[in-house]
Amino acid sequence: MRAIIQRVLKSNVSVDNKIIGEINKGMTVFLGVGEDDTEKELDYIANKLLNLRIFEDDIGKMNFSIKDINGEILLISQFTLYGNTRKGNRPSFSKAAKPEKAIKLYNDMISYLNKNSKLTIKSGTFQAHMEVMIINDGPVTLIIDSKVARSGVK
């Protein structure tokens, strides 16, 4: 599982010119599900999202998590995070999970975040063409890959 996390002041997602999810201060997360991802990867990514200290304290140091600031999360499914561009010029998405598996883990992620926090969690629409508006804060952008974490690669 892969996640791109952007610390935001405000963000929203639209489908067919209608805003379906909107947040204020928090994080916009693009989530990609890989073909061999399981609940184990979901737990890892979800815990990182809730506990990463990427929000600043009174002296400007990143000491607070999203839970500490009672922030909001906008979660967007994005299979293109598994795009492989090594050969040719058209990305291959063969390592991305099939839609049936990906939608289950995406929905499980939303449920996990709701169950394990009191934060506002908003989401996009799985497999829809979405427009995402982001006002970055910093900017602070991080990439988390559960496979890299499990392999011990530094």
N, C-alpha and C positions, 0 to 999 in steps of 0.2 A: 504494500500500500504506500502511496506517495501523497504528500500534502505540500502545497505551497501556502504559506501563511503570510498574510499581509496585515500589519497593524494599521487600523483605519480610524479616522475621525467620523466617517460616515460611508455607507455603502448600500447599494440596492441592486436587485436583479429583476429584470423585466422579461416577460414572454408576450409576444404579440402586442407590444407597446403598452402593456399593463404591468405595473410594479406588483410582484408577487411576494417579495421579501425585502425588508428594509431594516437596517440597524444604524445605531449611532456608534459611539466609541467602543472599539473592540477589535475583532479580527474577521477578515474575509478569508475563508479557507477553500482552496480548490483541492478536491479529493479525487485521486485516481485509484482504481482498484485493479490489482494484477490478477492474472489467471490462477495463481496458486495461493492467493491470500485467504486467510481464515480469520476467525474471531481473535486469534492471538495477535495478528497484525492490527486489527481494529482496536483492541485494548491498548496496545502500545501507542498508536497514533492518538487515540482519544485522551489518554492520560497526559501525553505531551501537550496537546492543545489546552487542556485545563490547567496545567501546572507550569508551562514555560513562563519564565520571568522576563517578559519583553516590554513591560510597561514601567514608566519612570516613577521614581519616588520624588520627594521634595527637593532633592539635590541633583536630579537629572540622571540618576543611576537606574539601570533596568533591574529593579528588585521586586516588582509586583507581577503576579499572574493575572489572567483574565478574571479569575475568581476573586482575587484581592480587590480589584477595582469594580467588581460587579458589572463587567463589560458584556457585550453582546457578540454573538457569533453568527455569521452568514456562511452557510455551507453550500458549496456548489460542486456538483459532480463534473468531472473532467477526465474522460478516458484518454485525452491527448497527452496526459502526463506520462503515458506509456508509449509514446511515439518514439520509434527508433529511426534515426536519420543516418546511420552509418553507411548504408548502401544506397546509391542513387539520390534523387532529389525529392521523392515522395515518401513521407514517413510511413513506416509499417507499424501497425497497431496489434500485431499478433500476440504480444505479451499482456495486453489488456484483458481483463475478465470479460466473458460473454455477458450480454445485458442481463440475463436472468440472475446470474450470480452477483453482478455489480450492483443491481438495484437492491438486492437483499442486504448486502453489506452497507450500502449507502444509507438505507432506511434504518438499519441496525445502529449505525453511527449516530444518526439523529436521535434515536431512542436512548442510546447510551448517554449522550451529552445531556439530554433532558432529565434522565433518571439520576445522574451523578452530579448534577449541579442545579442551582436555582437560577441560572442565567437564561436570558432570552436567546433562543435558538431559532433562526430563520433558515430557509433553504430555497434552492432553486427547484426546477422541475426536471427530473431525470429524463434524458434523451431529448430534451427540447432545445431549440435554438434560443439561446438566452443572450441578453445584453446586460453586462455587469458594469455598474458605475462605482468607482472607488475613489475616495479621497484619502490617499495614503497619509500616514502619520509618521514622519521621520525622513524619508521612508524606511520602514523596517520590513524586510521580506526574508523569510526563512524557508528552507526546503527540508522536509523530513521524509526519509525513505526507511520503512521498517526493515527492509532486507539488509541495508547497510548497517543498521543498528544491530540486527541479529548476527551478522557475520563478524562483528567486531572490528570492521574496517574503520580506521580513524582518518 
